[in-house]
């Protein structure tokens, strides 16, 4: 009966065996490739999980997802928050000027410096650090509207000039129209 079925189909049993042999070889190769990929993925997973247990990592991920969900619900940042951020940025130091120098002739390496830190409105301070062989001294002088009530040294004046002429970090504020 078996012979008659195979003869009816018209294919030699050797062809069936050859097709099955190539299918088994192909499946074996695919299995090896998948095992290799699995090992690589498992290595990365173990490195990712190092120092964490599954529940603490899941907890952290859920917190992150919750934060993202909240941001989406609140349209990222409310208009009032943007105004508050803009107000804060106006008072942050945005302009910097620094001058390094040798305070004393016997000292080398320009270890002394003057640094000016100013906000957008040129308010802030100048700090002068004088380094000598036996000690270091630090002085600060308040700056209002780009001016100092106390006389500045040459290095302090230069640092202040650099800071005043530097571009502020925040140059344009978004207006209501931009929203």
Buried (B, 14 or more C-beta within 10 A) or exposed (E): EEEEEBEEEEEEEEEEEEEEEEEEEEEEEEEEEEEEEEEEEEEEEEEEEEEEEEEEEEEEEEEEEEEEEEEEEEEEEEEEEBEEEEEEBBEEBBBBBBBBBEBEEEBEEEBBBBBBBBBBBBBBBBBBBBBEEEEEEEEEBEBEEBEBEEEBBEBBBBBBBBBBEBEBEEEEEEEEEEE
